[in-house]
Amino acid sequence: MPQPALLCAAGVLGLVVGSFLNVVIHRVPRGESLVAPGSHCPHCGVAVRARHNVPVLGWLLLRGRCADCAAPISARYPLVEAVTAALFVAVTARFGLSWELPAYLYLAAIAVALAAIDLDVLRLPDRIVLPSYGVAAALLLPAAVAGHDWSAPLRALAAAAALYAFYWVLAVLPKGMGGGDVKLAPLLGFYLGWLGWSWVAVGAFAAFLLGGAVGMVLLAARLATRKSRIPFGPYMLGGAFLAVFAAAPIADWYTSLLLPSA
């Protein structure tokens, strides 16, 4: 498939997946079914009409209000759809038509859902994180079989174990990491370790860099205090995707600082 057509297809798929992720973000923390009932207004309970369920365009057509009760519809719905589409396009541009593409598209999808849920309720639900281990293995292992190269899965397992140990140590410290962060860390380690150790190092460091930077901004703006609970999952996921897209040049730049050429 030509590159522009492939990227367009990825964007459309991202919009559709993003629409479903809105359901996941709303229902999973409440323990509700993802299948039934169908999409409906949370205020009046009326089912959403098919023409209003088109990603992004449906929200624009309704001008951000329910067609039946006129209750406001959060702008986060089209934002989730647009962000998912953008991530799908970026991931597709990064991996192309490869064995790894479905795995990293899946990671992009759960990253959007987990980040939004963690921001909402300060939790990373086991219902999403734990099954993702099996999905990651099922989607990535065919790449090793096709390439007759088992170094990537072995490195991925080692990276998963390393990040688990690191976050477990942080979790047992006073005011340490939450249990959800500890469970998410090996999954991200597996994905990043598949690409290489530089990806693991950049992803792990970037999580704390992003979290620290945002925390300082919130403190400076008095939107949080030192006692406020700030979700760390979004920064772990953001750091992981920063590594996916830019670990190689970041690692090269850092190496050049440590070992400047003569």
RODO-2510 file (C-alpha; in nm, 4 decimals, decimal comma):
residues 262
     n   res          X          Y          Z
     1     m     0,0000     0,0000     0,0000
     2     p     0,1414     0,3475    -0,0855
     3     q     0,2569     0,5450     0,2192
     4     p    -0,0101     0,8228     0,1995
     5     a    -0,2873     0,5655     0,1667
     6     l    -0,1443     0,3640     0,4560
     7     l    -0,1285     0,6699     0,6805
     8     c    -0,4832     0,7719     0,5877
     9     a    -0,6057     0,4218     0,6681
    10     a    -0,4245     0,4386     1,0028
    11     g    -0,5880     0,7733     1,0803
    12     v    -0,9376     0,6444     1,0034
    13     l    -0,8729     0,3328     1,2110
    14     g    -0,7501     0,5544     1,4941
    15     l    -1,0703     0,7586     1,4872
    16     v    -1,2821     0,4434     1,5093
    17     v    -1,0681     0,2966     1,7875
    18     g    -1,0726     0,6318     1,9680
    19     s    -1,4519     0,6285     1,9644
    20     f    -1,4457     0,2888     2,1349
    21     l    -1,1817     0,4104     2,3813
    22     n    -1,4267     0,6748     2,5014
    23     v    -1,6522     0,3881     2,6058
    24     v    -1,3593     0,2132     2,7746
    25     i    -1,2549     0,5287     2,9624
    26     h    -1,6078     0,5883     3,0900
    27     r    -1,7123     0,2326     3,1747
    28     v    -1,4058     0,0382     3,2891
    29     p    -1,3502     0,2399     3,6125
    30     r    -1,7191     0,1846     3,6925
    31     g    -1,7006    -0,1884     3,6312
    32     e    -1,9601    -0,1669     3,3524
    33     s    -1,9898    -0,3798     3,0401
    34     l    -1,8204    -0,2534     2,7264
    35     v    -2,0824    -0,4193     2,5085
    36     a    -2,4224    -0,3375     2,6538
    37     p    -2,5987    -0,1055     2,6632
    38     g    -2,4968     0,0744     2,3445
    39     s    -2,3718     0,4321     2,3339
    40     h    -2,6162     0,6611     2,5116
    41     c    -2,6337     1,0011     2,6760
    42     p    -2,5274     0,9687     3,0417
    43     h    -2,7762     1,2420     3,1353
    44     c    -3,1029     1,1369     2,9684
    45     g    -3,0139     0,7778     2,8760
    46     v    -3,1320     0,8073     2,5139
    47     a    -2,9308     0,6016     2,2644
    48     v    -2,6931     0,7973     2,0431
    49     r    -2,8108     0,8018     1,6823
    50     a    -2,5797     0,6431     1,4258
    51     r    -2,5187     0,9708     1,2429
    52     h    -2,4159     1,1349     1,5694
    53     n    -2,1747     0,8535     1,6534
    54     v    -1,9271     0,9430     1,3783
    55     p    -1,5922     1,0236     1,5470
    56     v    -1,5217     1,3979     1,5906
    57     l    -1,7768     1,4978     1,3228
    58     g    -2,0684     1,3808     1,5364
    59     w    -1,9615     1,6062     1,8234
    60     l    -1,9166     1,9007     1,5862
    61     l    -2,2563     1,8356     1,4254
    62     l    -2,4213     1,8399     1,7689
    63     r    -2,2197     2,1465     1,8720
    64     g    -2,1139     1,9637     2,1845
    65     r    -2,4660     1,8977     2,3152
    66     c    -2,6981     1,5984     2,3380
    67     a    -2,9540     1,5924     2,0544
    68     d    -3,2339     1,5036     2,2997
    69     c    -3,1732     1,6772     2,6321
    70     a    -2,9192     1,9408     2,5184
    71     a    -2,6844     1,8467     2,8027
    72     p    -2,3222     1,9398     2,7254
    73     i    -2,0983     1,6670     2,5839
    74     s    -1,7395     1,6919     2,7061
    75     a    -1,4846     1,8059     2,4493
    76     r    -1,2715     1,5162     2,5702
    77     y    -1,4705     1,2793     2,3471
    78     p    -1,3481     1,4251     2,0165
    79     l    -1,0072     1,4940     2,1756
    80     v    -0,9598     1,1248     2,2606
    81     e    -1,0599     1,0311     1,9059
    82     a    -0,8265     1,2863     1,7484
    83     v    -0,5311     1,1964     1,9733
    84     t    -0,5780     0,8264     1,9016
    85     a    -0,5889     0,8948     1,5266
    86     a    -0,2726     1,1076     1,5480
    87     l    -0,0906     0,8373     1,7462
    88     f    -0,1976     0,5688     1,4994
    89     v    -0,0623     0,7764     1,2098
    90     a     0,2655     0,8415     1,3937
    91     v     0,3110     0,4756     1,4890
    92     t     0,2333     0,3642     1,1334
    93     a     0,4864     0,6130     0,9950
    94     r     0,7410     0,4793     1,2469
    95     f     0,6969     0,1067     1,1786
    96     g     0,5400     0,0907     0,8322
    97     l     0,3854    -0,2358     0,7167
    98     s     0,5814    -0,4565     0,9546
    99     w     0,5160    -0,7421     1,1945
   100     e     0,5581    -0,4995     1,4855
   101     l     0,2958    -0,2489     1,3669
   102     p    -0,0158    -0,4152     1,5189
   103     a     0,1571    -0,4504     1,8561
   104     y     0,2524    -0,0837     1,8791
   105     l    -0,0893     0,0280     1,7528
   106     y    -0,2377    -0,1723     2,0384
   107     l     0,0038    -0,0024     2,2799
   108     a    -0,1055     0,3363     2,1461
   109     a    -0,4706     0,2495     2,2037
   110     i    -0,4314     0,1327     2,5629
   111     a    -0,1977     0,4254     2,6346
   112     v    -0,4757     0,6723     2,5532
   113     a    -0,7263     0,4807     2,7647
   114     l    -0,4950     0,4293     3,0631
   115     a    -0,3729     0,7894     3,0664
   116     a    -0,7285     0,9252     3,0639
   117     i    -0,8476     0,6832     3,3335
   118     d    -0,5481     0,7555     3,5564
   119     l    -0,6117     1,1280     3,5247
   120     d    -0,9778     1,0713     3,6132
   121     v    -0,9637     0,8247     3,9015
   122     l    -0,5916     0,7819     3,9850
   123     r    -0,5998     0,4151     3,8845
   124     l    -0,4526     0,1966     3,6111
   125     p    -0,7154    -0,0791     3,5909
   126     d    -0,6002    -0,4409     3,5970
   127     r    -0,8814    -0,5061     3,3501
   128     i    -0,6713    -0,3302     3,0846
   129     v    -0,3116    -0,3734     3,2031
   130     l    -0,2972    -0,7437     3,2851
   131     p    -0,4523    -0,8839     2,9630
   132     s    -0,2179    -0,6573     2,7676
   133     y     0,0781    -0,8781     2,8614
   134     g    -0,0704    -1,1665     2,6653
   135     v    -0,1725    -0,9407     2,3779
   136     a     0,1780    -0,7910     2,3557
   137     a     0,3375    -1,1359     2,3428
   138     a     0,0872    -1,2644     2,0887
   139     l     0,1384    -0,9656     1,8591
   140     l     0,5169    -0,9372     1,8865
   141     l     0,6342    -1,2981     1,8894
   142     p     0,5366    -1,3594     1,5245
   143     a     0,7966    -1,0949     1,4334
   144     a     1,0663    -1,3033     1,6003
   145     v     0,9453    -1,6176     1,4261
   146     a     0,9327    -1,4446     1,0875
   147     g     1,2803    -1,2980     1,1326
   148     h     1,4312    -1,6084     1,2956
   149     d     1,5738    -1,3760     1,5626
   150     w     1,5061    -1,4425     1,9316
   151     s     1,7295    -1,1677     2,0666
   152     a     1,4422    -0,9139     2,0703
   153     p     1,1984    -1,1215     2,2823
   154     l     1,4751    -1,2229     2,5237
   155     r     1,5814    -0,8599     2,5610
   156     a     1,2161    -0,7607     2,6039
   157     l     1,1714    -1,0086     2,8889
   158     a     1,4910    -0,8864     3,0566
   159     a     1,3794    -0,5241     3,0251
   160     a     1,0363    -0,6101     3,1666
   161     a     1,2005    -0,7747     3,4673
   162     a     1,4377    -0,4792     3,5141
   163     l     1,1626    -0,2179     3,5112
   164     y     0,9460    -0,4288     3,7400
   165     a     1,2288    -0,4528     3,9931
   166     f     1,2995    -0,0797     3,9687
   167     y     0,9374     0,0243     4,0203
   168     w     0,8862    -0,2350     4,2948
   169     v     1,1743    -0,0803     4,4895
   170     l     1,0199     0,2639     4,4412
   171     a     0,6809     0,1332     4,5538
   172     v     0,8083     0,0085     4,8922
   173     l     0,9637     0,3452     4,9727
   174     p     0,7612     0,5984     5,1744
   175     k     0,5193     0,7805     4,9416
   176     g     0,6413     0,5572     4,6603
   177     m     0,4775     0,4405     4,3389
   178     g     0,1276     0,2979     4,3275
   179     g     0,0551    -0,0644     4,2544
   180     g    -0,0830     0,0198     3,9115
   181     d     0,2451     0,1838     3,8121
   182     v     0,4361    -0,1283     3,9200
   183     k     0,2089    -0,3476     3,7060
   184     l     0,2364    -0,1173     3,4039
   185     a     0,6164    -0,0854     3,4163
   186     p     0,7006    -0,4398     3,2938
   187     l     0,4561    -0,4059     3,0041
   188     l     0,6296    -0,0885     2,8879
   189     g     0,9646    -0,2530     2,9520
   190     f     0,8651    -0,5404     2,7241
   191     y     0,7660    -0,3066     2,4399
   192     l     1,0727    -0,0842     2,4779
   193     g     1,3098    -0,3737     2,5348
   194     w     1,1937    -0,5234     2,2069
   195     l     1,3408    -0,2179     2,0335
   196     g     1,6640    -0,2009     2,2346
   197     w     1,8214    -0,1018     2,5651
   198     s     1,8531     0,2626     2,4585
   199     w     1,4754     0,2712     2,4242
   200     v     1,4351     0,1319     2,7761
   201     a     1,6737     0,3862     2,9269
   202     v     1,5225     0,6848     2,7457
   203     g     1,1638     0,5752     2,8209
   204     a     1,2302     0,5220     3,1922
   205     f     1,4194     0,8503     3,2331
   206     a     1,1687     1,0508     3,0273
   207     a     0,8819     0,9379     3,2516
   208     f     1,0413     1,0998     3,5560
   209     l     1,1534     1,4037     3,3581
   210     l     0,8012     1,4661     3,2263
   211     g     0,6415     1,3967     3,5634
   212     g     0,8821     1,6278     3,7429
   213     a     0,8389     1,9090     3,4909
   214     v     0,4592     1,8957     3,5025
   215     g     0,4651     1,8681     3,8818
   216     m     0,6753     2,1831     3,9127
   217     v     0,4392     2,3704     3,6788
   218     l     0,1380     2,2621     3,8857
   219     l     0,3109     2,3692     4,2073
   220     a     0,4138     2,7034     4,0591
   221     a     0,0584     2,7651     3,9362
   222     r    -0,0788     2,6560     4,2756
   223     l    -0,2901     2,3913     4,1076
   224     a    -0,1355     2,1293     4,3357
   225     t     0,0505     2,1073     4,6652
   226     r     0,3304     1,8789     4,7794
   227     k     0,0631     1,6573     4,9362
   228     s    -0,1477     1,6290     4,6199
   229     r    -0,1772     1,2901     4,4541
   230     i    -0,0593     1,3197     4,0959
   231     p    -0,1095     1,0254     3,8581
   232     f     0,2189     0,8951     3,7202
   233     g     0,0788     0,6608     3,4560
   234     p     0,0412     0,9309     3,1887
   235     y     0,4094     1,0218     3,2261
   236     m     0,5196     0,6588     3,2060
   237     l     0,3204     0,6204     2,8857
   238     g     0,4361     0,9553     2,7483
   239     g     0,7975     0,8668     2,8216
   240     a     0,7543     0,5307     2,6520
   241     f     0,6235     0,6879     2,3326
   242     l     0,8911     0,9545     2,3383
   243     a     1,1386     0,6658     2,3405
   244     v     0,9567     0,4794     2,0623
   245     f     0,9849     0,7807     1,8326
   246     a     1,3081     0,9453     1,9407
   247     a     1,5251     0,7164     2,1553
   248     a     1,7980     0,6733     1,8949
   249     p     1,8762     1,0445     1,8385
   250     i     1,8417     1,1175     2,2117
   251     a     2,0825     0,8365     2,2995
   252     d     2,3275     0,9505     2,0303
   253     w     2,3128     1,3077     2,1602
   254     y     2,3726     1,1975     2,5189
   255     t     2,6613     0,9733     2,4140
   256     s     2,8183     1,2645     2,2279
   257     l     2,8106     1,4678     2,5498
   258     l     2,9815     1,1921     2,7461
   259     l     3,2302     1,1023     2,4751
   260     p     3,2945     1,4142     2,2704
   261     s     3,4880     1,3588     1,9530
   262     a     3,8490     1,4655     1,9581
***
